[in-house]
Amino acid sequence: MHETVDRVSNGVYPAGSTFKPVTALAAMETGKLLPSTVLPCTGSYTVYSEFDGSVSQVFQNVDPYIDMPMTLPTALAAS
């Protein structure tokens, strides 16, 4: 008998990957992003505090050496 894998509950995926399409949809619905918008994809992204300009959070890319512009479809396909 051939058993199938329930990819929803048994798949092993990086946690952020499941949220990327939801975040992208929210950005498009609020008008902050179009599918054709080109954004830089780098090894990290730094968020600064709006109050004093200090570093609030640094997000690391899984590939620390990446440095290229991407559109939303390209970014989702590469993630």
C-alpha angles and dihedrals in degrees: 000000000000115000120206124219117240097223092189096062103016102035118109110224134153106267095237093055093072092055099047097084091046092049091046091051091050091050091051094046091053092048094244094117138028123197087246095051110119115218130177116256109204139163092268143005122217122206116203127206112257089215104055106359094246121142108275101177139349118209115201122213116228086238106050092189099056116117115163140114117255139184120221095262091049092048094049092047092050095048 
